[in-house]
Amino acid sequence: MTAAAARTLLVAPGQQGAYATIGEAVQAAPDGATISVANGSYEETFELVGRRLTLRAAAGAKVRLDGTGADWATLRVRAGFLALQGIEVAAWGTAVHAEDAELILERCTLTANGGPAVSVRGCRRFTLGRCTISGAEQGVVAESSSGRIENCEIRDITGDGLVLGLGADPTVAGCTIAGCGYRGMYLYQYARPVVEGCDVSRTSGPGIAVAHRSVPTIRRTTVHDVTGAGISFGADCGGLVEACRLENTAEPSIDLADGATPTIAEPATTEAVAGLDGLLAELDGMVGLHGVKAEVRAVVDEIQVDEWRRNAGLAVGAVSHHLIFTGAPGTGKTTVARTYGSLLRELGVLTGGQFREVSRRDLVGQYIGHTAEKTSVVFEECLGGVLFIDEAYTLSRQTGGGDFGQEAIDTLVKLMEDHRDEVAVIVAGYTGEMAGFLAANPGLASRFAKTIEFEDYTPEDLLQIVRRMAEYGDYTLTPDTEPVLLSHFARIAALPGFGNARDARRSFEGARKAQSQRLRGLGRIPETSELRTLTAADLLAATS
C-alpha cells in the first residue's frame, strides 16, 4: 500500500469545483495540503494554529491577500507549518506574524503600515526567499529564531530594515536593504546571525548596528551611502567582519565602542577584485591547497580554450561545471567554491555568480512531495550561480521510514542535467562518506566533471593562517609564539575532530582573550604596542 499524495485545493471564485474564498479552503484542507489560489484580490485575514499548509498563487496568477482593513496581522501563524509562495500580502499593522512555527515565504511581496512586515518569534526554522518588503515600520523582525533570509529586497522602511534579537541566529545572504529611516540592520541582545553578500545603503543611521552582547559574522557585505557609521559595535559585542566594502559612510566606517571586541579578519576595502587575473591571484594567495589550486586552474584553462575554439568556429564538447569537493572540515572548501563561482561568472559561464550554501535541512521536507518542491525551489534560486551542498553525504543516510533524502538526490540529478549550462553544483564532504552519496543514484556520479581532494593543512600552513589573522586584526606575534603554535598544531593534527583552519581561528581567538585578561591585570592603560602584541604566554594559555 502506497501513501496518498498530499491534496491540492483550488480557490477560484465563481468556478465549479473550486472554493470561493481562501478561508473556506483553509477550513476544508487536511494537514499537508496545498491551496492553489487563482488570480484576484482577497480581503481576508487568518489565524492558523497547529496547521500544516502550503498557500500558493496558481500558475501565472497575481494574488493579493488584503488585510489593510483590519488592525491585526493579515496572517498569523502559531505552531505548525505554513509555506506562502508567490502571494502579495498587504496589512495595516503586520503582514505575517509567526510564533513557534515553521514559516516559509517564497517570492512574496509584503507591505505594512503600522508595524513590521514580517514578525517571527520563537521559530526553530523560518525561510524568506526572493521576497520584496516595503512601506513598513520595520521590514523583518526575528527574535529567538533560526532560519534563512536570502535574496530579499527590503526598501523604503520607516525605521529599521532588519531587526534580529534575543539570540536570533539566521543566515542573511544576498539581500538588499535600502532607504531606511534609521538603521539597515539592528542586531541586539545576543543575536548571532551570519550576514553574507548583502548590500545596505541609504540609511539615516548606521548601516549595521550591533548591540547588547551580539556576535554576528559579517562577510563580503557592502555598506554605502549611509549617514552613520558603516558598521557600529556596542560595548561587550564581538563577532567577525571579513572582506566587507564600506563606502561613503561616516567616520570611522567601523565604529567600536569601548569594550567591543570584533575580529576584523580582512581589512575593509573599497575596491573589488578586478577581473579574471585578480580572482586567480586571490586563489593563489590562499594558504596551502597547492593541489586544489592546480585543479581549479585546469578547469579555468579548459573553459578559456573552449571559448577560443568556439570563436574560431571549431567544435567544442559539452562540459559540466559541477564539482565534488572531498576532505575534512576547515580546509577551505567553501572559500574555494565561492572563488570558483566568481571565476565562472568572469568567464561568462554563469550569468549571475550568486552563491548559496545549503545543507540537508534546506533540501529535505517532512512529507511526501515536500522534498522535491523544496529542492526545486532552492535549485531555481541558484540558476546563474553556484549551489554548494555541504555535508552532502547526509542526504544518502537513512534516518527512518519517513526519510526523504533520496528524493532530494533524485530531484537534483534531473535538475543538474536539465540546467547543466545554467548552474554549478558543488557537493562537499568527508572523502569516505562521499562515496556512499555518489552511489545513491546511478546517474549522480556522471553529473560531476571531477573530484577535488582538499588535504589537511600542515602545521606550517596553520601558523601562516594565524599570522594572517593577526595581521588583519592589527596584532603582532612575538617571535617566541612560532614554536608554541607549531607544537600545538602538530599535536592536535592526529586527534579526532581536528578542525584545520577552524582550530587556527580558535587558537587566535583564545590568544586574544588571554591577552585581554593579561592587560586588564596591569592596573594601568596599556601602551599601544602592548595592545597590539600577542605573546607566547597568550598562546600557551589559549592552547593548553
ZIRA-V304775 format. One record per residue. N is the residue number from 1. PHI is phi in radians with two decimals (NA if undefined). OMEGA is omega in radians with two decimals (NA if undefined). BURIAL is 1 if it has 24 or more other C-alpha atoms within 12 Angstrom, else 0. Layout:
n->{N & N}
phi->{PHI & PHI}
omega->{OMEGA & OMEGA}
burial->{BURIAL & BURIAL}
This chain:
n->{1 & 2 & 3 & 4 & 5 & 6 & 7 & 8 & 9 & 10 & 11 & 12 & 13 & 14 & 15 & 16 & 17 & 18 & 19 & 20 & 21 & 22 & 23 & 24 & 25 & 26 & 27 & 28 & 29 & 30 & 31 & 32 & 33 & 34 & 35 & 36 & 37 & 38 & 39 & 40 & 41 & 42 & 43 & 44 & 45 & 46 & 47 & 48 & 49 & 50 & 51 & 52 & 53 & 54 & 55 & 56 & 57 & 58 & 59 & 60 & 61 & 62 & 63 & 64 & 65 & 66 & 67 & 68 & 69 & 70 & 71 & 72 & 73 & 74 & 75 & 76 & 77 & 78 & 79 & 80 & 81 & 82 & 83 & 84 & 85 & 86 & 87 & 88 & 89 & 90 & 91 & 92 & 93 & 94 & 95 & 96 & 97 & 98 & 99 & 100 & 101 & 102 & 103 & 104 & 105 & 106 & 107 & 108 & 109 & 110 & 111 & 112 & 113 & 114 & 115 & 116 & 117 & 118 & 119 & 120 & 121 & 122 & 123 & 124 & 125 & 126 & 127 & 128 & 129 & 130 & 131 & 132 & 133 & 134 & 135 & 136 & 137 & 138 & 139 & 140 & 141 & 142 & 143 & 144 & 145 & 146 & 147 & 148 & 149 & 150 & 151 & 152 & 153 & 154 & 155 & 156 & 157 & 158 & 159 & 160 & 161 & 162 & 163 & 164 & 165 & 166 & 167 & 168 & 169 & 170 & 171 & 172 & 173 & 174 & 175 & 176 & 177 & 178 & 179 & 180 & 181 & 182 & 183 & 184 & 185 & 186 & 187 & 188 & 189 & 190 & 191 & 192 & 193 & 194 & 195 & 196 & 197 & 198 & 199 & 200 & 201 & 202 & 203 & 204 & 205 & 206 & 207 & 208 & 209 & 210 & 211 & 212 & 213 & 214 & 215 & 216 & 217 & 218 & 219 & 220 & 221 & 222 & 223 & 224 & 225 & 226 & 227 & 228 & 229 & 230 & 231 & 232 & 233 & 234 & 235 & 236 & 237 & 238 & 239 & 240 & 241 & 242 & 243 & 244 & 245 & 246 & 247 & 248 & 249 & 250 & 251 & 252 & 253 & 254 & 255 & 256 & 257 & 258 & 259 & 260 & 261 & 262 & 263 & 264 & 265 & 266 & 267 & 268 & 269 & 270 & 271 & 272 & 273 & 274 & 275 & 276 & 277 & 278 & 279 & 280 & 281 & 282 & 283 & 284 & 285 & 286 & 287 & 288 & 289 & 290 & 291 & 292 & 293 & 294 & 295 & 296 & 297 & 298 & 299 & 300 & 301 & 302 & 303 & 304 & 305 & 306 & 307 & 308 & 309 & 310 & 311 & 312 & 313 & 314 & 315 & 316 & 317 & 318 & 319 & 320 & 321 & 322 & 323 & 324 & 325 & 326 & 327 & 328 & 329 & 330 & 331 & 332 & 333 & 334 & 335 & 336 & 337 & 338 & 339 & 340 & 341 & 342 & 343 & 344 & 345 & 346 & 347 & 348 & 349 & 350 & 351 & 352 & 353 & 354 & 355 & 356 & 357 & 358 & 359 & 360 & 361 & 362 & 363 & 364 & 365 & 366 & 367 & 368 & 369 & 370 & 371 & 372 & 373 & 374 & 375 & 376 & 377 & 378 & 379 & 380 & 381 & 382 & 383 & 384 & 385 & 386 & 387 & 388 & 389 & 390 & 391 & 392 & 393 & 394 & 395 & 396 & 397 & 398 & 399 & 400 & 401 & 402 & 403 & 404 & 405 & 406 & 407 & 408 & 409 & 410 & 411 & 412 & 413 & 414 & 415 & 416 & 417 & 418 & 419 & 420 & 421 & 422 & 423 & 424 & 425 & 426 & 427 & 428 & 429 & 430 & 431 & 432 & 433 & 434 & 435 & 436 & 437 & 438 & 439 & 440 & 441 & 442 & 443 & 444 & 445 & 446 & 447 & 448 & 449 & 450 & 451 & 452 & 453 & 454 & 455 & 456 & 457 & 458 & 459 & 460 & 461 & 462 & 463 & 464 & 465 & 466 & 467 & 468 & 469 & 470 & 471 & 472 & 473 & 474 & 475 & 476 & 477 & 478 & 479 & 480 & 481 & 482 & 483 & 484 & 485 & 486 & 487 & 488 & 489 & 490 & 491 & 492 & 493 & 494 & 495 & 496 & 497 & 498 & 499 & 500 & 501 & 502 & 503 & 504 & 505 & 506 & 507 & 508 & 509 & 510 & 511 & 512 & 513 & 514 & 515 & 516 & 517 & 518 & 519 & 520 & 521 & 522 & 523 & 524 & 525 & 526 & 527 & 528 & 529 & 530 & 531 & 532 & 533 & 534 & 535 & 536 & 537 & 538 & 539 & 540 & 541 & 542 & 543 & 544}
phi->{NA & -1.73 & -1.24 & -1.25 & -1.20 & -1.10 & -1.31 & -2.13 & -1.92 & -1.83 & -1.90 & -2.71 & -0.94 & 1.50 & -1.74 & -1.06 & 1.38 & -2.08 & -1.52 & -1.38 & -2.32 & -1.15 & -1.03 & -1.11 & -1.18 & -1.08 & -1.15 & -1.49 & -1.30 & -1.34 & -1.04 & 1.58 & -1.39 & -1.95 & -1.90 & -1.71 & -1.96 & -1.32 & -0.95 & 2.58 & -1.89 & -2.09 & -1.50 & -2.49 & -2.29 & -2.45 & -2.19 & -1.91 & -2.12 & 1.20 & -1.66 & -2.29 & -2.43 & -2.06 & -2.07 & -2.43 & -1.28 & -1.10 & -0.94 & 1.35 & -1.55 & -1.86 & -2.05 & -2.09 & -1.73 & -1.85 & -2.00 & -1.21 & -1.48 & -1.99 & -1.77 & -2.17 & -1.09 & -1.08 & -2.35 & -2.10 & -2.20 & -2.23 & 1.05 & 1.30 & -2.51 & -2.45 & -2.00 & -2.12 & -2.27 & 1.20 & -2.09 & -1.54 & -2.11 & -2.04 & -2.60 & -1.43 & -1.72 & -1.92 & -1.29 & -2.32 & -2.17 & -2.17 & -2.41 & 0.92 & -2.45 & -1.75 & -2.15 & -2.24 & -2.06 & -2.24 & 0.96 & -1.80 & -1.99 & -2.25 & -2.30 & -2.67 & -2.06 & -1.77 & -2.84 & -1.25 & -1.15 & -2.27 & -2.19 & -2.25 & -2.46 & 1.13 & -1.72 & -1.17 & -2.67 & -2.47 & -2.40 & -2.09 & -2.26 & 0.93 & -1.72 & -2.02 & -2.23 & -2.72 & 1.25 & -1.76 & -1.24 & -2.27 & -1.27 & -2.30 & -2.13 & -2.22 & -2.23 & 0.89 & -2.41 & -2.12 & 2.91 & -2.56 & -2.11 & -2.40 & 0.94 & -1.76 & -2.00 & -2.10 & -2.36 & 0.94 & -1.82 & -1.16 & -1.98 & -1.53 & -1.25 & -2.37 & -2.09 & -2.21 & -2.67 & 0.94 & 1.41 & -1.01 & -2.39 & -1.30 & -1.64 & -2.03 & -2.30 & 1.12 & -1.66 & -1.99 & -2.19 & -2.58 & 1.28 & -1.85 & -1.23 & -2.34 & -1.81 & -1.23 & -2.26 & -2.17 & -2.01 & -2.45 & 0.80 & 1.15 & -1.14 & -2.36 & -1.33 & -1.91 & -1.91 & -2.35 & 1.07 & -1.71 & -2.24 & -2.12 & -2.67 & 0.92 & -1.91 & -1.55 & -2.39 & -1.06 & -1.11 & -2.32 & -2.00 & -2.01 & -2.49 & 0.96 & 1.11 & -1.40 & -2.38 & -1.36 & -1.92 & -2.12 & -2.19 & 0.81 & -1.97 & -1.84 & -2.14 & -2.62 & 0.97 & -2.06 & -1.41 & -1.75 & -1.10 & -1.11 & -2.37 & -2.09 & -2.05 & -1.40 & -1.03 & 1.16 & -1.76 & -2.33 & 2.05 & -2.43 & -2.09 & -2.38 & 0.95 & -1.69 & -1.92 & -2.15 & -2.32 & 0.95 & -2.02 & -1.17 & -1.70 & -1.27 & -1.15 & -2.00 & -1.73 & -1.93 & -1.29 & -0.99 & 1.61 & -1.37 & -2.31 & -1.25 & -1.66 & -1.66 & -1.24 & -2.42 & -1.10 & -1.05 & -2.33 & -1.95 & -2.17 & -1.42 & -1.11 & -1.69 & 1.15 & -1.09 & -1.11 & -1.13 & -1.20 & -1.16 & -1.15 & -1.11 & -1.08 & -1.14 & -1.35 & -1.22 & -1.25 & 1.12 & 1.02 & -1.10 & -1.14 & -1.10 & -1.03 & -1.12 & -1.13 & -1.14 & -1.07 & -1.10 & -1.09 & -1.07 & -1.04 & -1.11 & -1.11 & -1.10 & -1.16 & -1.04 & -1.16 & -1.10 & -1.11 & -1.09 & -1.16 & -1.53 & 1.42 & -1.62 & -1.20 & -2.30 & -1.33 & -1.20 & -2.19 & -1.54 & -1.85 & -1.40 & -2.29 & -2.00 & -1.88 & -2.08 & 2.53 & -1.35 & -1.11 & 1.35 & -1.80 & 1.58 & -1.11 & -1.14 & -1.09 & -1.16 & -1.07 & -1.08 & -1.11 & -1.04 & -1.07 & -1.14 & -1.11 & -1.11 & -1.14 & -1.13 & -1.42 & 1.48 & -1.33 & -1.93 & -1.48 & -1.89 & 1.37 & -1.17 & -2.21 & -2.28 & -1.74 & -2.29 & -2.30 & -0.92 & -1.15 & -1.38 & -1.96 & -1.68 & -1.61 & -2.05 & -2.66 & -1.04 & 1.61 & -1.25 & -1.15 & -1.04 & -1.18 & -1.09 & -1.10 & -1.13 & -1.10 & -1.07 & -1.08 & -1.10 & -1.16 & -1.65 & -1.00 & 1.59 & -2.48 & -2.02 & -1.86 & -1.90 & -1.84 & -1.45 & 0.90 & -1.06 & -1.08 & -1.15 & -1.21 & -1.67 & -1.49 & -1.54 & -1.86 & 2.63 & -1.16 & -1.74 & -1.43 & -2.04 & -1.08 & -1.11 & -1.10 & -1.13 & -1.09 & -1.07 & -1.14 & -1.09 & -1.01 & -1.18 & -1.15 & -1.12 & -1.33 & -1.15 & -2.19 & -1.13 & -1.66 & -1.99 & -2.71 & -1.97 & -1.80 & -2.10 & -1.89 & -2.39 & 2.94 & -1.00 & -0.99 & -1.14 & -1.16 & -1.21 & -1.11 & -1.15 & -1.09 & -1.18 & -1.47 & -1.27 & -2.53 & -1.01 & -1.70 & -1.23 & -1.02 & -1.25 & -1.34 & -1.80 & -1.27 & -2.87 & -1.91 & -2.00 & -1.60 & -1.76 & -1.38 & -1.09 & -1.21 & -1.41 & -0.96 & -1.16 & -1.08 & -1.15 & -1.07 & -1.13 & -1.11 & -1.11 & -1.04 & -1.16 & -1.03 & -1.12 & -1.09 & -1.14 & -1.55 & 1.14 & -2.09 & -2.17 & -1.80 & -1.22 & -0.98 & -1.35 & -1.36 & -1.07 & -1.12 & -1.09 & -1.20 & -1.07 & -1.14 & -1.11 & -1.20 & -1.14 & -1.25 & -1.48 & -1.07 & -1.63 & -1.44 & -1.05 & 1.41 & -0.97 & -1.82 & 0.95 & -1.12 & -1.13 & -1.22 & -1.10 & -1.14 & -1.07 & -1.16 & -1.12 & -1.13 & -1.12 & -1.14 & -1.08 & -1.15 & -1.11 & -1.09 & -1.05 & -1.14 & -1.14 & -1.24 & -1.10 & -1.51 & -1.28 & 1.37 & -2.68 & -1.33 & -1.14 & -1.23 & -1.00 & -1.12 & -1.20 & -1.16 & -1.57 & -1.70 & -1.87 & -1.82 & -1.06 & -1.10 & -1.11 & -1.19 & -1.10 & -1.13 & -1.37 & -1.89 & -1.28}
omega->{-3.14 & 3.14 & 3.14 & 3.10 & 3.13 & -3.11 & 3.00 & 3.13 & -3.10 & 3.00 & -3.14 & -3.10 & 3.09 & -3.11 & 3.12 & 3.09 & 3.14 & 3.09 & -3.09 & -3.11 & 3.07 & -3.13 & 3.11 & -3.14 & 3.12 & -3.14 & -3.08 & -2.99 & 2.99 & 3.08 & -3.11 & -3.09 & 3.02 & 3.09 & -3.13 & -2.99 & 3.14 & -3.11 & 3.08 & 3.07 & -3.05 & -3.13 & -3.07 & 2.98 & -3.06 & 2.86 & -3.11 & -3.11 & 3.07 & -3.13 & 3.08 & -3.01 & 2.95 & -3.13 & -3.06 & 3.06 & 3.07 & -3.09 & 3.11 & -3.07 & 2.98 & -3.02 & 3.11 & 3.04 & -2.92 & 3.08 & -3.07 & 3.12 & -3.12 & 3.12 & 3.03 & -3.09 & 3.08 & -3.13 & -3.12 & -3.06 & 3.04 & -3.08 & 3.11 & -3.04 & 3.04 & 2.99 & 3.14 & -3.00 & 3.01 & -3.06 & 3.01 & 3.12 & -3.14 & -3.08 & 2.97 & 3.13 & 3.14 & 3.14 & -3.12 & 3.06 & 3.13 & 3.14 & 3.12 & -3.09 & 2.96 & -3.04 & 3.04 & 3.04 & -3.09 & 3.08 & 3.14 & 3.01 & -3.03 & 3.11 & 3.12 & -3.13 & -2.98 & -3.11 & 3.09 & 3.07 & 3.11 & 3.10 & -3.09 & -3.11 & 3.07 & -3.12 & 3.12 & -3.13 & 3.00 & -3.12 & 2.96 & -3.11 & 3.10 & 3.10 & 3.05 & -3.04 & -3.10 & 2.97 & -3.06 & 3.05 & 2.91 & -3.13 & 3.12 & 3.05 & 3.12 & -3.13 & 3.09 & -3.03 & 3.08 & 3.11 & -3.06 & 3.04 & -2.96 & 3.05 & 3.10 & 3.03 & 3.09 & -2.99 & 2.99 & -3.12 & -3.11 & -3.10 & -3.13 & 3.13 & -3.11 & -3.13 & 3.12 & -3.07 & 3.09 & 3.09 & 3.12 & -3.08 & 3.14 & 2.92 & 3.12 & -2.98 & 3.01 & -3.10 & 3.05 & 3.12 & -3.03 & 3.04 & -3.13 & -3.14 & 3.09 & -3.07 & 3.05 & 3.04 & 3.05 & -3.08 & -3.01 & 3.08 & 3.00 & 3.05 & -3.08 & -3.10 & 2.93 & -3.12 & -3.04 & 2.97 & -3.13 & 3.09 & -3.10 & -3.10 & 3.03 & 3.03 & 3.13 & 3.06 & 3.09 & 3.05 & 3.09 & 3.13 & -3.12 & -3.03 & 2.96 & 3.02 & 3.08 & -3.09 & -3.12 & 2.91 & -3.07 & -3.07 & 2.96 & -3.13 & 3.14 & 3.04 & -3.05 & 3.05 & 3.09 & -3.09 & 3.11 & 3.07 & 3.06 & 3.09 & 3.12 & 3.11 & 3.07 & 3.13 & 3.09 & 3.06 & 3.12 & 3.13 & -3.06 & 2.99 & -3.01 & 3.01 & 3.10 & 3.07 & -3.12 & -3.03 & 3.08 & 3.06 & 3.00 & 3.09 & -0.11 & -3.10 & 2.97 & -3.02 & -3.10 & 3.04 & 3.08 & -3.14 & 3.07 & -3.04 & 3.09 & 3.03 & 3.04 & -2.93 & 3.02 & -3.09 & 3.04 & -3.05 & 3.06 & -3.12 & 3.09 & 3.05 & -2.97 & 2.90 & -3.10 & -3.12 & 3.11 & 3.14 & 3.10 & 3.07 & 3.08 & 3.09 & -3.12 & -3.11 & 3.11 & -3.14 & 3.08 & 3.04 & -3.04 & 3.11 & 3.12 & -3.14 & 3.14 & -3.14 & -3.13 & 3.10 & 3.12 & 3.08 & -3.14 & 3.14 & -3.13 & 3.13 & -3.13 & -3.12 & 3.09 & 3.12 & 3.09 & 3.11 & 3.14 & 3.13 & 3.13 & 3.13 & -3.14 & -3.13 & 3.10 & 3.14 & 3.09 & -3.11 & 3.05 & 3.12 & 3.12 & -3.08 & 3.00 & 3.06 & 3.12 & 3.13 & -3.09 & 3.08 & 3.05 & -3.11 & 3.01 & -3.07 & -3.12 & -3.14 & 3.13 & 3.12 & 3.10 & -3.13 & 3.10 & 3.10 & 3.12 & 3.09 & 3.12 & 3.09 & -3.12 & 3.13 & 3.13 & -3.14 & 3.11 & -3.07 & -3.04 & -3.14 & 3.12 & -3.07 & 3.07 & 3.08 & -3.12 & 3.05 & -3.09 & -3.03 & 3.11 & -3.04 & -3.00 & 3.13 & -3.02 & 3.10 & -3.06 & 3.13 & -3.09 & -3.10 & 3.13 & 3.14 & -3.14 & -3.13 & 3.14 & 3.13 & 3.12 & -3.12 & -3.12 & 3.11 & -3.11 & 3.14 & -3.05 & -3.10 & -3.05 & 2.98 & -3.10 & -3.10 & -3.13 & -3.11 & -3.06 & -3.12 & 3.13 & 3.10 & -3.09 & 3.08 & 3.12 & -3.12 & 3.13 & -3.09 & -3.13 & -3.11 & -3.07 & 3.12 & 3.13 & 3.10 & 3.10 & 3.12 & -3.13 & 3.11 & 3.14 & -3.12 & -3.14 & -3.11 & 3.14 & 3.10 & -3.11 & -3.04 & -3.01 & 3.13 & -3.03 & -3.05 & 2.99 & 3.11 & 3.09 & 3.08 & -3.03 & 3.08 & 3.09 & -3.06 & -3.11 & -3.10 & -3.07 & 3.10 & 3.09 & 3.10 & -3.09 & 3.13 & -3.05 & 3.12 & -3.05 & -3.10 & -3.02 & -3.07 & -3.09 & 3.13 & -3.04 & -3.10 & -3.12 & 3.05 & 3.11 & -3.11 & 3.09 & -3.14 & 3.08 & 3.02 & 3.03 & 3.05 & 3.13 & 3.08 & -3.10 & 3.05 & 3.13 & 3.10 & 3.11 & 3.10 & 3.14 & 3.09 & 3.12 & -3.14 & -3.14 & -3.14 & -3.14 & 3.04 & 2.98 & 3.10 & 3.08 & -3.07 & -3.08 & 3.07 & -3.04 & 3.13 & 3.10 & -3.12 & -3.14 & 3.12 & 3.14 & -3.09 & 3.09 & -3.12 & -3.03 & -3.07 & -3.10 & -3.09 & 3.03 & 3.11 & 3.09 & -3.00 & 3.12 & -3.08 & 3.09 & 3.07 & 3.06 & 3.11 & 3.13 & 3.12 & -3.14 & -3.14 & 3.09 & 3.10 & 3.10 & 3.12 & 3.11 & 3.09 & 3.14 & 3.12 & 3.13 & -3.10 & 3.10 & -3.12 & -3.13 & -3.09 & 3.10 & 3.06 & -3.09 & 2.99 & -3.14 & -3.13 & 3.10 & 3.12 & -3.09 & -2.94 & 2.97 & -3.03 & 3.07 & 3.11 & 3.10 & 3.14 & 3.11 & 3.11 & -3.10 & -3.00 & -3.11 & NA}
burial->{0 & 0 & 0 & 0 & 0 & 0 & 0 & 1 & 1 & 1 & 1 & 1 & 0 & 0 & 0 & 0 & 0 & 0 & 1 & 1 & 1 & 1 & 1 & 0 & 1 & 1 & 0 & 0 & 1 & 0 & 1 & 1 & 1 & 1 & 1 & 1 & 1 & 1 & 1 & 1 & 1 & 1 & 0 & 1 & 1 & 1 & 1 & 1 & 1 & 0 & 1 & 1 & 1 & 1 & 1 & 1 & 1 & 1 & 0 & 0 & 0 & 1 & 1 & 1 & 1 & 1 & 1 & 1 & 0 & 0 & 0 & 1 & 1 & 1 & 1 & 1 & 1 & 1 & 1 & 1 & 1 & 1 & 1 & 1 & 1 & 1 & 1 & 1 & 1 & 1 & 1 & 1 & 1 & 1 & 1 & 1 & 1 & 1 & 1 & 1 & 1 & 1 & 1 & 1 & 1 & 1 & 1 & 1 & 1 & 1 & 1 & 1 & 1 & 1 & 1 & 1 & 1 & 1 & 1 & 1 & 1 & 1 & 1 & 1 & 1 & 1 & 1 & 1 & 1 & 1 & 1 & 1 & 1 & 1 & 1 & 1 & 1 & 1 & 1 & 1 & 1 & 1 & 1 & 1 & 1 & 1 & 1 & 1 & 1 & 1 & 1 & 1 & 1 & 1 & 1 & 1 & 1 & 1 & 1 & 1 & 1 & 1 & 1 & 1 & 1 & 1 & 1 & 1 & 1 & 1 & 1 & 1 & 1 & 1 & 1 & 1 & 1 & 1 & 1 & 1 & 1 & 1 & 1 & 1 & 1 & 1 & 1 & 1 & 1 & 1 & 1 & 1 & 1 & 1 & 1 & 1 & 1 & 1 & 1 & 1 & 1 & 1 & 1 & 1 & 1 & 1 & 1 & 1 & 1 & 1 & 1 & 1 & 1 & 1 & 1 & 1 & 1 & 1 & 1 & 1 & 1 & 1 & 1 & 1 & 1 & 1 & 1 & 1 & 1 & 1 & 1 & 1 & 1 & 1 & 0 & 0 & 1 & 1 & 1 & 1 & 1 & 1 & 1 & 1 & 1 & 1 & 1 & 1 & 1 & 1 & 0 & 0 & 1 & 1 & 1 & 1 & 0 & 0 & 0 & 1 & 1 & 1 & 1 & 1 & 1 & 0 & 1 & 1 & 1 & 0 & 0 & 0 & 0 & 0 & 0 & 1 & 0 & 0 & 1 & 1 & 0 & 0 & 1 & 0 & 0 & 1 & 1 & 1 & 1 & 1 & 0 & 1 & 1 & 0 & 1 & 1 & 1 & 0 & 1 & 1 & 0 & 0 & 1 & 0 & 0 & 0 & 0 & 0 & 0 & 0 & 0 & 0 & 0 & 0 & 0 & 0 & 0 & 0 & 1 & 1 & 1 & 1 & 1 & 1 & 1 & 1 & 1 & 1 & 1 & 1 & 1 & 1 & 1 & 1 & 1 & 1 & 1 & 1 & 1 & 1 & 1 & 1 & 1 & 1 & 1 & 1 & 1 & 1 & 1 & 1 & 0 & 1 & 1 & 1 & 1 & 1 & 1 & 1 & 1 & 1 & 1 & 1 & 1 & 1 & 1 & 1 & 1 & 1 & 1 & 1 & 1 & 1 & 1 & 1 & 1 & 1 & 1 & 1 & 1 & 1 & 1 & 1 & 1 & 1 & 1 & 1 & 1 & 1 & 1 & 1 & 1 & 1 & 1 & 1 & 1 & 1 & 1 & 0 & 0 & 0 & 0 & 0 & 1 & 1 & 1 & 1 & 1 & 1 & 1 & 1 & 1 & 1 & 1 & 0 & 1 & 1 & 1 & 0 & 1 & 1 & 1 & 1 & 1 & 1 & 1 & 1 & 1 & 1 & 1 & 1 & 1 & 0 & 1 & 1 & 1 & 0 & 1 & 1 & 0 & 1 & 1 & 0 & 0 & 1 & 1 & 0 & 1 & 1 & 1 & 1 & 1 & 1 & 1 & 1 & 1 & 1 & 1 & 1 & 1 & 1 & 1 & 1 & 1 & 1 & 1 & 1 & 1 & 1 & 1 & 1 & 0 & 1 & 1 & 1 & 1 & 1 & 1 & 0 & 0 & 0 & 1 & 1 & 0 & 1 & 1 & 1 & 0 & 1 & 1 & 1 & 0 & 1 & 1 & 0 & 0 & 0 & 0 & 1 & 1 & 1 & 1 & 1 & 1 & 1 & 1 & 1 & 1 & 1 & 1 & 1 & 1 & 1 & 1 & 1 & 1 & 1 & 0 & 1 & 1 & 0 & 0 & 0 & 0 & 0 & 0 & 0 & 0 & 0 & 0 & 0 & 1 & 0 & 1 & 1 & 1 & 1 & 1 & 1 & 1 & 1 & 1 & 1 & 1 & 0}
